[in-house]
Each structure stands twice: as C-alpha cells, then as structure tokens.
Amino acid sequence: MFTLTAERPDGQRLTLTEYGSAYNVTYSGMGPVAADVITSSLGLVDGAKINSARVDKRNIVLTVYISGSSVEANRLRLYGFFAPKQAIKLYYKNGARDVYTEGIVETCEADQFSAIQRVQISIICPQPYLIGAEEIVKDISSVLSLFEFPFAIGAAGVEFSSLSSTDYAILRNDGEVQTGFVATIYAMEDVTNPVIYNAITGEAFRVTGKIDAGYTLTISTVSGAKKITITSPSGQVQNILHRKKAGSVWLQLASGDNYISYAADSGGSTMLVTLRHNNLFVGV
C-alpha cells in the first residue's frame, strides 16, 4: 500500500489514494532513473573507455482511473491540479519510503469515452532523486543553559548560559547517493573569513570578509540551489556569492557518516552553526 498526494504552488493538496476516493491511481517512473554513460573505443583494444556518466531527469507518469457519481467534476478537479506547465509537488509514502519530488506537468490527457474514464499525467522532475520528507538538523555549536533553581544573584553576578563548541558534527546520510546541505552561521560577535570543512577529506568552503555581529550567513551546497546569502538583523537578505573564496568546494555528504567542522580567522568561537540536509533516494 502507498499514499500519493499532489500539492499545487498555492498549497492546496489532493490525495489520490484516500480510502473511498473517486480515483484509482497507478504510476511509472518512481524507480531508479537510467544513467547516460558516454564511452569511446580504444583502437585495437577490446572494450571501451568510460568518459562520463550522469543521471538524467525523472519522468513520472500517473494513470488515474475516475469512478463515482461525479465523474466530470472529478476529472475537472484533476485538470486544476495537473494543468500543463504547472509546477507540482508529489508526496509518496509506503512502508519503506517517505519522500517527495518536484516537477512540471508535461501533459494531462483524458480518455473520456472508455467504460471507466482515465487521465494520464506526465510530470518532468529535474531532480532525478527522490527527496526524503524528513529534514535532518544538526547543531555543531550550541548554547548551554546555566540557569537553575534555587536562584540567587551574588555580588559577582551570575552566568545564564555559555557557548559550547565541538570540534565537529557527525552528519549521517542515510540516503543512497551523496547530497548537499544548508549551513547557517549566526555571528554572536564579528567573524572574519568563516570556513566550513570536511574534517576527514580536508575539503573546505570559505567565505571571505567580515560577518558583522547579529548577522546570519547561509551557505547552500544543494544541487540546483547552491547559494551564499547574508541576512541582517532586520531580515534583509543579500546575495554574496562573489565572496566565495577561489578553490572552495561545494561540500557534499557521502552516504554514511560525514565529519563536518568550522573555523574562522577571528570570532570562530562565537559562531552558532546549524546544518540541515535531506536524504536522497534512487527510487521507491
């Protein structure tokens, strides 16, 4: 058993697999996407040389059978969710997977003259992998509460909290392929030349210049959404991609454990660093 829900850009949702629904749906294109492997011959040598390999876009095809007393109304409702060139988000859940994907409706074709009306919907998804519905959040640094009862303030004052920094955070990627992540760095004091790096491989992503106290730096290494922004205390967001230091690597999380850490030329001990990612899967 599985559930399949479509979401429009305005937030409205339609679950095609609800018990008692007017729809009965089957699908294709939810398995692993084929790889495009480019090879070249090696003269008189048997076999070939692999030049490159990449996974193309995902094409999901839904076949929806319509039943019930209001067939026309239910068909038109499908049109409203799956109008050609409309953005759509599909949520899929079964006993082993809870994932989603985003795409554009390519076609929505109805067979109105069959015994049971059928609508076939083709969706093109630029991301070939299915995205885990759960966002994994990990704090590298955190504020430790020191406020306890009974409470009394002596003449020397009392510390309410302290900033605790660890050498690294272990980010567990339980997906089947590597994935990017989003790092947010809040500067409690001025920070100069912050860096996020993989403590095992040594690969690093560096941002040049100063991050003023109270500002938040956001680094996204997610494929198709790579960016560097800085947010002021008033909420104003500025693109600072030009401050990416030459040679920096858009870090990715390999399957399994990843040891991610941070540093800065100054102010590193006052940075609050949070990492977020979603696991990626090749199919359901």
N, C-alpha and C positions, 0 to 999 in steps of 0.2 A: 504494500500500500504506500501511496505517496500523496502529498499535497502540492498543488501548483497554484500560485497566486500571481496575478499581474497587477502592477502598480503604474498609474499614469503620472506624468510630471506634476499634476496638481494634487497628488497624494491619494486620490481615490483608488480603491482596490477591488479586484474581482477574483474570488477563489473559484477555480474551475472544477474542483474536486470535492466540494462540500457534499455531505450526505443529503440526498433529496434534491440536488441541484438539477437544473434543466440541461446541464452539459455533461457529456461523457468525453473525456479527452485522452488521446494517445500522443506520443511525441517521438521525434528522432532528433539526433544531433546533440544529445546530452552525454555521449561517451567521449573518449579521447579524440582530439582533433588530429588529423593526419599531418605529418611533418613534410615539409618541402625540402628534399635533400638534393643539393647540387653536386654533381660529380664530374670528373674529367678522366679520359682514358690515359693510360701510362705507356703509350707506344706499343712495344712488343711484349710488355709485361702483362700477365693475366690480372684481371680485376680492374679497379678504378680508384682514383683518389677522391676523397670527400673534401670539397671546397667549403661548403657551408651547409647548415641545416637550420631551419626555422619552422615554427608552428604558425599556421595561418589563422585567420579569423574563424569564429564559430558560427555556424548556421543552424539555428533551431527551427524545426518545423512542427507546428502543433496542428493536429487534426481534431476538430471539435464537432461532435455529433449533438444536435439540438433535439430535445424532446419536450414534452409538456403541452399545456393548452395554449400557451402564448409563444408559439414558435417564432413568429415575425418579430415580436418585441424582444425576445431573447437574442435573435440574430442581430438586430439593430444595436443592441447593447454591446455585442462583440465588436461591431464596427466602431463604436465610440471608444473602445479601449485599444483596438488594433488598427487604427487608420494608417494607411501607408505613409511613410516618412516620419511617423510619430515616435518619439523616444518612449521606451518601455523598460520596466524593471521586472524581472521574473524571479520569484522566490520558490525554491524547490526543497522539500524535506521528505526524507524517508527514515528508515530505522538506522541508517549508517551515515547519512549526509544531511547537513542543514546549510544550504548555500544559496547564493543569488548570482545573477548576471544582469548586465545592462546592454541594451541594443536599440536598433532602429527597425521598425516594421518595414519589411520589403514589399510583401504582398498580403492581401486578405481576400481570398477568393471563396465565394459561396456557391454551393450546388443546391439550388432551390427546388429542383424538380425530381430529386430522388425520394424514395419512400421515407427515409429519415434525412432531414436536411443536414448538410455537412459544410463546415467552414474550415478551409486550410489556410494557416497563417505561417508566413516565413519571416524570421527575425534574424538580422545580421548583428552579431556581437563582436566588436573589435577586439575585446579581451578574449583570448582563446581558453583561458582557465576559469573555472567556477570559483567564486569568492566565498570563503567561509563567513557565515552570518555573524559569528561572534567576533568582536574586536578584542584583541588581547592587549592589555595595558600594563606597562611595567615602569615603575619609578626607579631610576638609578640613585637619585638623591631624594631625601625626604626630610620633613620637619618632624622632630621628635617632641611630643608633648611632655613638659616637665611640671605641669600644673596638677597638684594633688591635694587631697584633704587629709588631715586638717590643714587649714590655710592660714598663714601668718606672714607678714612682711617685716623683716628685720631692718635695722638701720642701713645695712649694706645693700638692701634691695633683694629682689628675687628674680630668677630667670624663668620665664614662662615656657620657652621652647628653645631647641637648638637645632642647627642644620647638620644632618648626618650624611656623609658622602661615602659610597662604596667604591672600590676600585673598578668594578664592572657590574653589569647586569647580564644574567643569562636569559636570552630570548629564545624560547623554544618554538621552532617552526615545525608544526605537525602536519603541514601540507606536503604535497607530493613534488612540488617544484619550488625553486627559490622565489622569494617575494621581497618587495621593498617595504619600507616602514616610514612613519612620520615621527620626527623628533621635535619636541617643543622644549625650548630652553628659556626659562624665566630668570632674568638678571635681578637679583636682590640688591646688588651693587654693580658699578660699572664693570663690564667684562671686555677684555681685549683679545681678539683673534681666537674665538672658540673653535674647538675641533671635536668631532665625533669619530671614533675609530673602532675597528675590529681588533680586539686585544690578542687574537691568535694570528691572523694573517698580516696585521700591521697596516692594512688599507685604511685610509682616512679621508674624511670630508672636512675641509677647512673653510671658514668664513673669515675674511679679512676685515679689520677695522674694529671700532668700539660699539658695543651694545650698551646703551645707557641704562642705568638703574630704573626698574619699573617696566622695561620693555620686554617683549616676548619674541624670540627668534623661532621660526618654524622651518624645518627642513623636511621635504618630502622626497623620498627616493623611489616612490611607487611608479612603475612603468606607465607612461601615458599621463602622469600627473606630477612630474618632477618640478620642484619649485623651491625657492627660498624667499620667505617674506619676514617682515618685522612688523609687530603690532605695538602701537603706542598705548599708554595707559588709558587714553580716551577711546581706544578701539579703532583708530585709523590704521589701515593695513597698507604697507608699501612693498613693492617687488624689489628685491635686492639681489637678483640673480647675478648681476655684474660683480658682486663681492665674493663669488665663489673663487677660491684660490686655484690657480693653474695646477694641474696634476691631481686635483681632488677626485676621488672615486665615489660615484653614486652607490653607496653601500647596499648590498643585498643580503638577505638572511637565507642561508642554505638550509636544507632540510636537517632537522636535528637541533642541537644546542649551538647558540651563537653568543660569543662573549663580546659585548659592546660596552665601551667606556667613553669618557670625555675628558677634556682638559682645556686650558686657555693660558695665554701668556700672563694674564693677570685677572683676578676675580673668579677663577675657576671654582674655588671652594664655596662661592656664594651662588652658584647656578643651581636652579631646580630643573632637573631634566626628566622628561617623561617620554617613553617610546610606545608607539602604537602600531599594530600590524594586524592583517587578516591572513589566515592560511589560504593557499590556493590549491585547487584540486583539478586533475585532468578530466574527471568525469564522475558520473553517479552510478 
